[in-house]
Amino acid sequence: MRTQISGTTRLYVVLGDPVTQVQSPGLMNPLFARLGIDAVLVPVHARPAHLAQVFGGLRCAGNVDGIFVTVPHKVAVVALADRRSPTVEITGSANALRREADGSWYAENFDGLGFVTGLVDAGHNPKGRRVALVGAGGAGSAIAAALLAAGADRLSVCDPDTAKLAGLRARLDAHWPDRTVISAEPRVDGAGIVVNATPLGLRPDDPLPFRPEALPSGIVVADIIMKPRQTRLLREAAALGHRVHYGIHMLDGQLDSYRAFFGLGDDYQIEGCDVPGADLP
């Protein structure tokens, strides 16, 4: 059922650059219709130089209730929020903000929880396993925290930005001491799961984030890119006999959390991911 737009319709937006790849409207708008909620989610293309201006305009619009955030804004948007969840404080990134009753904006991040939920549902539980994560940006930092909270035995995080890496490891070590190693290049030795948490793969001519032929046999290759579903990385990994895990699972795993966070369902509580302070008011 298509949502009928009227003067009473509440607005939700997803901010990104680009936005052609976003999948959340296709999940949230049918949810609004199914629940009989007079609301709609639309993409808003905001370039980095205009993010603060666009966000400022949205927070002043009285009928905007929520903002979803995708690449490359998940880190930058944290500074624009009035309040931040413990998960956001740990990861330094956010992918959802809601308008509070007093008009302030509260930031949360469900990327990590959604990714781990999707991983477990697909039969790839990270508990007790070694995981290699490529990319320490907004989504990558959230996934790193969620993997450790889910019991990953050892996490190797790589990113060419060494300052960003060091900051992330310090925040992770404060909650999960000595379980994270960092490097500028991917380290997959002994890993049972390797994750691409970079934007590489959004475009057909993107280079690979790592070489699938260098991966050990039996490894699970996961990508967080949702469109295209079959990235070059996953296609080449599957051709080599590796098990692959698609990006759309991360969004599927967040849907119930979004519904609760925005007051569209049960009381808001993160379950199944023991992040310190994750049970929020």
N, C-alpha and C positions, 0 to 999 in steps of 0.2 A: 504494500500500500504506500503510495507517495504522500509525503507530508504536504498538507495544504498550508501555504504561507499566508499569514495575515498580520494585522497590526499587533496581535497579541503573541506572536511567535517569539520564543526566546532563541538567542543566537549563541552558537558555539563555533569557534574557528580553529583551524590548524595552521600554524605559522611555519613556513619553511622556505628554502631557496635551493633547489626548485620545489614545486609542489605537484608536478605532474605524476609523481610516483606514489602519492599518498593513498593509503587504502582505508583509513579510518572512517571517512564518510560512508563508504559502502557497508560498514558494520554498524556504526552508530545511528544513522538515519533509519534503517529498518528497525533498530531497537526502539527508537523514539516512537515510531508508528505502532509497533507491537504493544508498547506500554501505554499508548494513548497520550503521549506527552507532546505538547505543542512546542516543538523545538526543531532546529535544523543545524547541522554541522557543515560548514563550507571551508574550502581551502583559501588561504590568503597568502599571496606571494610577497614576502618581505625580504628584501636584500639586507645583508648585514649592516650596511651603512644607515639603513632606515629602520632597523629593528626597534630602537627606543622610541622613535616617533610613532611607528605603527602601534606598538604596545600601549603607548600613552593615549592614543586615540581610542583604542578598544576599551581601556579601563574607564574612560570617560563616557562611553556609550552605555546608557542605562539598561539596555536589554541584552547585553552580552554577559553570559553567566560562566563561561568556561573557555579556556584556551589550551589546545594541544600544541605541542612543539616538536618539530622534527629537524633534521639537519639543515643548516649548521648551527642552530640557535640554542641548543640544550644547555650549554655552559653559560652563554651570555645572558640568557633570560633569568638566571638565578639572581643576579644583581638587581633586576627590575621588580622582583617579588617583595611584598611587605613582610611575609613570614615564610619559613621553610621547614619542611619536615626533617626529622633526624636522618632519613635516607638521603635527602638532598644535601644535608650538611656533610655527610660522609662522602658522597660521590662527587659533589660539586657540580651536579647537573640536574635538570628537571625536564619532564616531558608533559606535564599537565599542571594547570593552574586553575583555581576556582575563585569566584568572587564570594567573599564572606558576607555575613549579614550587615557588618559595619562598612562594607564597601572596599575593604582591603583585599589583597590577592595573596592566596596561599599556594605555595609550590610543592609538588610531589613528583616522584619519579617511579614509574611502574615498569620501565624497560627491563630491569634486571629480574624482577619477579616474574614478568611475563615471559621472558626468555627461558628461565629455569622451569617454569610451569610447563611450557611447550616442550622443553627437552625431556622432562620426566614423563609427560604424557606420551611421548613418542618412544619411550623405553630406553632413554639414554640418561639415566640418573647420574649426576656428577659426584654423588657422595662417595668418598674414598678414592676418587680417581684424580689423576693429574690432568690439568687442563692448560692448553696454550691459547692465549687471547691476543689477537692482533688488533690494535687500536685502543687508545686510552682517552678517546673523546667523550662526548656526552653519553652516548649509549654504552660505549665500552666500559666506562667507569662504573656505571650502574650494574652492568652485567658482572664485572669483577667482584663487586660487593656481594651480589646475590649468589654467585658461585661459591664464594667462601662461606656465606651464611648457610648454604645448602650442604656444606660438608666436603667440598673439594679438598683433596689431600694436599695438593700443591698447585699454585697458580703462577704461570709464567705470562707476563704482560709485556708486549713489545710495542714501541711507538718511537718514531724518530725524534719527537720532542722530549728530550731528556728531562727538562725542568718539569714538564707536565707529568711525566712518569714518576719522578721523585716525589712530587706532591701527592699523587694518588697513592703510592706505596706507603707514605707516612700516615695518611688517613686510614688506609686499610690495616696497617700494623697496629694502630691504636685499638682496634677491635679484634683482629685476628693476627696476633703477633707471629712473625717469622714464617708465614705460609706463602708469601708472594716474592717472586724474583722478577726483576725488570731487565730489559735489554733493548737496544736499538733495532735489532734484527730478530725475526721469529726464532724461538727455541722450542722445538717440538719433540726433543728426545724424551722418550718415556711417556709421552702424552697419550691419553685415551680419547680425548676430545680436543679439536682445534676449532677456534671460532674466528670468523672474519667480522669484526665490529667496526670496519672502516667503510667509507662510502664507495670504495673501489668495486665496481660491478654495476653501478647505476647506469653507466654509459657503455655502449658496445666496445669502444676503443680503450677502455680503462685497462691498465696493467693488472696482473694478478697480485693480490696482497701477499701471497706466498706460493711456492711451487708445489703443486699436488704430487708430482713424481718423487719429491723428497720426503714425503710423509711415510711413517711406518705403517705396515699392513695392520688392518683391524681397527684403524682410527675412525672416529666419527668426524666428518667435516660439516660444520655448521656455518650458515651465513645469516646475517640479520637483514639483508636487503630483501624487500618484499616485491619489488617490481623492477626488473623482470623476475619472475619466480625462479626460473632456471638460469642462474647467473653462469658466466663462463667458468668461474671457480667450481661450482657444483657440477656442472656438465663434465668438466675434465676430471674431477675427482671421482665421479660415478663411473666414467669410462675406465678408470684405473682399478675399479673394484671397491672403492671406499664407500662406506655408508654415508649418506648425505642428509642434512636437516635443513628445511627451508625456512626463510625469513618470516613468512606469514604466520608461523606457529607462535612467534613472539607477540604479535598483535592479538591473536586468538586468546593467548594466555592472559592478556590484560583486560579483556572486555568486562568481566565481572568486577574487577577492581575499579575500572572507570565508572561503572554504573553506581557502585556504592560511594565512590569519592564525590561524585556530583549529585548525590542525593536522589538517585533514580532507582534505588533498591534498598537493600538492608543497610544497617548501620555500618559505617566505614571502619573496617579493621583488616589489616594485612594478615593473611594466614599462610602457613606453610613455609615462611621464610624468616628465620629468626634473626632479623636485623635488630641491633640494639635500639630500643625506643620505637619500634615499628608500630606498636599499638597506639594509635593517635586519637585525640578527642574528636 
